Amino acid sequence: MIIPMRGGRKKPSSVVFTGGKGAQGGAPTSYTFSALAMGEASSDRVIIVAASCSDNNAVTITEVSVGGVVATRAEHAQHTNGYGVNNGLWVAPFPVGTTADVVVKTSTGAQSSVAIYAAYGLESVMPYASDPQTANDPLNLSLAGLAETGFALSIASTSYSGTSVIWAGIIEDTDQSANGHTSSSASVSVDGTSLNVSADYASPGGARAGVIAAWK
């Protein structure tokens, strides 16, 4: 819910997790996640897609679209160690409608997954701070110089399906594991201090990558 500020000042930004869709079989280069919830329609709504893909080789997400609107990649992380994983946060202004198809395209056949966030009242579609990390377990993600209002989103993924992500310093929204792919997303409000987040894989394996970013 967006809470107006006193004195006619700009409403603070807010974000709502609207749902996610797990990894898909068949390893296509383009997959459509049909009729996903987009949250409440609004002239200032921006959809943020936490998208991830993995394969037995290096792989990259080449495009994400929301209801036919091509999203902009705000930040991403990529790791290849014989296996490959790529994840990131993609943004698209999307004022109308409560559901939409989300399409993820990849450089090679891959398993993919998405988590959807509806953001409102942003000063900018793009985040003002971000931190991508790869390889380590746990992934330690940090942000400094944060605004007094706003939020941060994070995604952590691996090319290994027999695991889950254990978060610290942030609130998990979804954890999806299937078909040689695991991805988890999380969110938290910020209060002007630094933010240190840990994404710990319960059973480490495969390539690993994670991103955190903040909006106001």
C-alpha positions as CSV (number, residue, x, y, z in Angstrom):
1,M,0.0,0.0,0.0
2,I,1.3,3.5,-0.8
3,I,1.0,5.9,2.2
4,P,0.9,9.6,1.3
5,M,3.3,11.9,3.1
6,R,2.2,15.1,4.8
7,G,2.6,18.6,3.4
8,G,1.9,17.6,-0.2
9,R,5.3,15.9,-0.6
10,K,5.8,13.1,-3.1
11,K,4.4,9.7,-2.1
12,P,7.1,7.3,-1.0
13,S,7.9,4.5,-3.4
14,S,6.5,1.0,-2.7
15,V,6.8,-2.5,-4.1
16,V,4.5,-5.5,-4.0
17,F,5.5,-9.1,-4.8
18,T,2.8,-10.5,-7.1
19,G,4.1,-14.0,-7.7
20,G,6.5,-16.2,-9.6
21,K,6.8,-19.1,-11.9
22,G,9.3,-21.9,-11.5
23,A,11.9,-23.4,-13.9
24,Q,10.5,-25.0,-17.0
25,G,11.4,-28.2,-18.7
26,G,12.5,-28.6,-22.3
27,A,15.3,-25.9,-22.3
28,P,13.8,-23.6,-24.9
29,T,15.5,-20.3,-26.1
30,S,12.2,-18.5,-25.6
31,Y,9.6,-19.2,-22.9
32,T,6.3,-17.5,-22.2
33,F,5.0,-17.4,-18.7
34,S,1.4,-16.9,-19.3
35,A,-1.1,-14.6,-17.5
36,L,1.1,-13.7,-14.5
37,A,-0.3,-11.3,-11.9
38,M,0.9,-7.7,-12.3
39,G,-0.7,-6.1,-9.2
40,E,-2.9,-3.1,-9.2
41,A,-2.9,-1.0,-12.3
42,S,-1.7,2.6,-12.0
43,S,-0.2,5.3,-14.2
44,D,3.1,5.1,-12.2
45,R,3.4,1.3,-12.0
46,V,6.7,-0.2,-13.0
47,I,7.0,-4.0,-13.3
48,I,10.3,-5.4,-12.0
49,V,11.1,-8.9,-13.2
50,A,13.6,-10.9,-11.3
51,A,14.6,-13.3,-14.1
52,S,17.0,-16.2,-14.1
53,C,18.2,-19.0,-16.4
54,S,20.7,-21.8,-16.3
55,D,22.2,-24.4,-18.6
56,N,25.0,-26.9,-18.8
57,N,27.0,-24.3,-20.7
58,A,27.4,-20.5,-20.6
59,V,24.0,-18.8,-21.0
60,T,22.7,-15.2,-21.0
61,I,19.2,-13.7,-20.8
62,T,18.9,-11.7,-24.0
63,E,15.4,-10.2,-23.6
64,V,12.6,-10.0,-21.1
65,S,9.2,-8.5,-22.1
66,V,6.0,-7.8,-20.1
67,G,2.8,-7.8,-22.0
68,G,4.7,-7.1,-25.2
69,V,6.7,-4.2,-23.6
70,V,10.5,-5.0,-23.8
71,A,12.0,-4.5,-20.4
72,T,15.3,-2.8,-19.6
73,R,18.0,-4.7,-17.8
74,A,18.8,-2.8,-14.6
75,E,21.5,-5.1,-13.3
76,H,22.7,-8.7,-13.8
77,A,25.2,-11.3,-12.7
78,Q,26.6,-14.2,-14.7
79,H,28.8,-17.2,-13.7
80,T,30.2,-20.1,-15.8
81,N,32.1,-22.9,-14.2
82,G,31.4,-25.7,-16.7
83,Y,27.7,-24.9,-16.0
84,G,26.2,-21.5,-16.6
85,V,23.7,-19.2,-14.8
86,N,22.6,-15.7,-15.5
87,N,20.1,-13.7,-13.5
88,G,19.1,-10.1,-13.2
89,L,16.5,-7.4,-12.5
90,W,14.5,-6.1,-15.5
91,V,12.2,-3.1,-15.5
92,A,9.3,-2.1,-17.6
93,P,6.7,0.8,-17.2
94,F,3.4,-1.0,-17.4
95,P,0.4,1.1,-16.2
96,V,-2.6,-0.9,-17.5
97,G,-3.9,-4.4,-16.8
98,T,-3.7,-6.8,-13.9
99,T,-2.2,-9.8,-15.7
100,A,0.3,-10.1,-18.5
101,D,2.4,-12.7,-20.3
102,V,6.1,-12.5,-19.5
103,V,8.6,-13.7,-22.1
104,V,12.2,-14.7,-21.3
105,K,14.6,-15.2,-24.2
106,T,18.0,-16.7,-23.7
107,S,21.2,-17.1,-25.8
108,T,20.9,-20.9,-25.8
109,G,18.4,-23.4,-24.7
110,A,17.9,-23.0,-20.9
111,Q,15.8,-23.5,-17.8
112,S,14.3,-20.2,-16.7
113,S,12.2,-18.7,-14.0
114,V,10.7,-15.3,-13.0
115,A,9.5,-13.4,-10.0
116,I,7.2,-10.4,-10.5
117,Y,7.2,-7.2,-8.5
118,A,4.9,-4.2,-9.0
119,A,6.6,-0.9,-8.0
120,Y,4.9,2.5,-7.6
121,G,6.0,6.1,-7.1
122,L,9.6,5.5,-8.2
123,E,11.8,8.6,-8.8
124,S,13.5,6.6,-11.6
125,V,12.8,3.4,-13.3
126,M,16.4,2.4,-12.9
127,P,17.9,1.6,-9.4
128,Y,20.3,4.1,-7.9
129,A,22.5,1.4,-6.2
130,S,23.3,-2.2,-7.1
131,D,25.7,-5.0,-6.4
132,P,26.2,-8.1,-8.6
133,Q,28.1,-11.1,-7.2
134,T,29.1,-14.6,-8.5
135,A,30.6,-17.9,-7.6
136,N,30.8,-17.7,-3.8
137,D,28.6,-19.6,-1.3
138,P,27.2,-17.8,0.4
139,L,26.8,-14.8,-1.9
140,N,27.4,-11.6,0.1
141,L,25.5,-8.7,-1.4
142,S,25.8,-5.2,0.0
143,L,24.5,-1.6,-0.6
144,A,25.7,1.6,0.9
145,G,24.5,5.2,0.8
146,L,20.8,4.2,0.8
147,A,18.0,6.7,0.8
148,E,15.7,7.1,3.8
149,T,12.8,5.6,1.9
150,G,12.4,3.0,-0.8
151,F,13.2,-0.7,-1.1
152,A,15.7,-3.2,-2.3
153,L,15.2,-6.4,-4.3
154,S,17.5,-9.4,-4.7
155,I,17.8,-12.6,-6.7
156,A,20.1,-15.5,-6.2
157,S,20.3,-18.5,-8.6
158,T,22.2,-21.6,-9.3
159,S,22.4,-24.2,-12.1
160,Y,21.8,-26.9,-9.5
161,S,18.2,-28.0,-8.7
162,G,18.8,-30.0,-5.5
163,T,19.0,-27.0,-3.2
164,S,17.3,-23.9,-1.8
165,V,18.4,-20.4,-0.9
166,I,18.6,-19.3,2.8
167,W,18.5,-15.5,3.1
168,A,19.8,-13.2,5.8
169,G,19.2,-9.5,6.1
170,I,16.2,-9.6,3.6
171,I,12.8,-11.2,3.4
172,E,12.4,-14.2,1.0
173,D,9.5,-13.9,-1.4
174,T,10.0,-17.1,-3.5
175,D,12.3,-20.1,-3.8
176,Q,11.9,-22.3,-6.9
177,S,13.9,-25.4,-7.7
178,A,13.3,-27.8,-10.6
179,N,14.9,-29.2,-13.8
180,G,18.5,-28.3,-13.0
181,H,17.8,-24.8,-11.9
182,T,17.2,-23.0,-8.6
183,S,16.2,-19.3,-8.2
184,S,15.1,-17.3,-5.2
185,S,14.0,-13.7,-4.8
186,A,13.7,-11.4,-1.8
187,S,12.8,-7.9,-0.8
188,V,13.1,-5.4,2.0
189,S,12.4,-1.7,2.8
190,V,15.3,0.6,3.3
191,D,15.8,3.3,6.0
192,G,18.9,5.3,5.0
193,T,21.5,2.9,6.4
194,S,23.7,0.3,4.6
195,L,22.3,-3.1,3.7
196,N,24.2,-6.4,3.9
197,V,22.5,-9.5,2.6
198,S,23.6,-13.1,2.5
199,A,22.2,-15.7,0.1
200,D,23.4,-19.1,1.3
201,Y,22.8,-22.2,-0.8
202,A,21.6,-25.1,1.3
203,S,23.4,-27.6,-1.0
204,P,26.0,-25.8,-3.1
205,G,26.4,-27.0,-6.6
206,G,26.8,-25.7,-10.2
207,A,27.3,-22.1,-11.2
208,R,26.0,-19.3,-8.8
209,A,25.1,-15.7,-9.3
210,G,23.2,-13.0,-7.4
211,V,22.1,-9.4,-7.6
212,I,20.8,-6.8,-5.2
213,A,19.5,-3.3,-6.2
214,A,17.7,-0.4,-4.5
215,W,15.0,2.0,-5.7
216,K,13.5,5.2,-4.2
